Amino acid sequence: MVVPVYLLLVNSFKPQDDIVNNPFGLPVGNFTFDFIKAAATSPDFNVLQGYGFTLFLVVTVDIFCIALAGPAAYVIARSLKKRTQLLLLYFLAGTFIPGAALVIPVIYVLRSVGLANTVTGLIAHDVASTLPVSIFLFVGFIRTIPVDIDNAATIDGAGRYRTFWMIIFPLMRPAVVTVLILNSIGIWNDFVSPQILLSPGSGHYTVTTAIYAGISQYSTDLTKVFPNLLLAIAPVIIFFIYMQRYIISGLTVGAVKG
């Protein structure tokens, strides 16, 4: 995983001849920021223009995912009924289905409900695809929270919805942060879903689809390919490095009781 990142870093600041002749060499003699500036300002393949739409997708999908996965996980975690546990297995089954295998069926479903080639349809697809893992992590975390807290809230007159959102949900902060991080990185890096579910004529491009649309005609010009790819993944790398401690803590908290 380090090798492709290294190639992006060193080749984003070198001219074409140096990239072809010595792709692994450091840009010692011909180091320049001109190619990065050109990639950031070019009207034909400006990756920065895709940042806003991709960020909108990330925030919207995260909000809907938490709003749906949280209550569902709470019901599953607190119920001992067999049918509720079967519901958890149903959601877990979604983690074993390759995303690429669902693209064509999803297109037919979106067409039947009138959401084909729309941002709403893409958001609905992304929310559904993030629910299985989110519910799985939430259920495991909620089960580590003592049921006595729920009982105390009930005695004080709180209903199930209020108990979850006012008491249980704030305690789920490590799990929520972990889900937000994993979902955000996955949506930011996703190429297949926005490329297929949004037609080029829609005018909406994510970071990944903007790269494809912009540099596909310049694929042999490596001074355009590498800088654009670097601009696309740089926010994700920085975000992941900064937030990795929260991912680790969110996945391990509650693993050992007592």
Secondary structure as the mmCIF struct_conf table of DSSP 4:
data_model
#
loop_
_struct_conf.conf_type_id
_struct_conf.id
_struct_conf.beg_label_comp_id
_struct_conf.beg_label_asym_id
_struct_conf.beg_label_seq_id
_struct_conf.end_label_comp_id
_struct_conf.end_label_asym_id
_struct_conf.end_label_seq_id
HELX_RH_AL_P HELX_RH_AL_P1 VAL A 2 ASN A 11
TURN_TY1_P TURN_TY1_P1 SER A 12 PHE A 13
BEND BEND1 LYS A 14 LYS A 14
HELX_RH_AL_P HELX_RH_AL_P2 GLN A 16 ASN A 21
TURN_TY1_P TURN_TY1_P2 PRO A 23 PHE A 24
BEND BEND2 GLY A 25 GLY A 25
BEND BEND3 VAL A 28 ASN A 30
BEND BEND4 PHE A 33 PHE A 33
HELX_RH_AL_P HELX_RH_AL_P3 ASP A 34 THR A 41
BEND BEND5 PRO A 43 PHE A 45
TURN_TY1_P TURN_TY1_P3 VAL A 47 VAL A 47
HELX_RH_AL_P HELX_RH_AL_P4 LEU A 48 ARG A 78
HELX_RH_AL_P HELX_RH_AL_P5 LYS A 82 ALA A 93
HELX_RH_3T_P HELX_RH_3T_P1 GLY A 94 PHE A 96
BEND BEND6 ILE A 97 ILE A 97
HELX_RH_3T_P HELX_RH_3T_P2 GLY A 99 LEU A 102
HELX_RH_AL_P HELX_RH_AL_P6 VAL A 103 SER A 112
TURN_TY1_P TURN_TY1_P4 VAL A 113 GLY A 114
TURN_TY1_P TURN_TY1_P5 ALA A 116 ASN A 117
BEND BEND7 THR A 118 THR A 118
HELX_RH_AL_P HELX_RH_AL_P7 VAL A 119 ILE A 142
TURN_TY1_P TURN_TY1_P6 ARG A 143 THR A 144
BEND BEND8 ILE A 145 ILE A 145
HELX_RH_AL_P HELX_RH_AL_P8 VAL A 147 ILE A 155
TURN_TY1_P TURN_TY1_P7 ASP A 156 GLY A 157
HELX_RH_AL_P HELX_RH_AL_P9 ARG A 160 THR A 163
HELX_RH_PI_P HELX_RH_PI_P1 PHE A 164 ILE A 168
HELX_RH_AL_P HELX_RH_AL_P10 PHE A 169 LEU A 171
TURN_TY1_P TURN_TY1_P8 MET A 172 MET A 172
HELX_RH_AL_P HELX_RH_AL_P11 ARG A 173 ASN A 189
HELX_RH_AL_P HELX_RH_AL_P12 VAL A 192 LEU A 197
BEND BEND9 LEU A 198 LEU A 198
HELX_RH_3T_P HELX_RH_3T_P3 PRO A 200 SER A 202
HELX_RH_AL_P HELX_RH_AL_P13 VAL A 207 ILE A 215
HELX_RH_3T_P HELX_RH_3T_P4 SER A 216 TYR A 218
TURN_TY1_P TURN_TY1_P9 SER A 219 THR A 220
HELX_RH_AL_P HELX_RH_AL_P14 LEU A 222 THR A 252
TURN_TY1_P TURN_TY1_P10 VAL A 253 GLY A 254
BEND BEND10 ALA A 255 VAL A 256
#
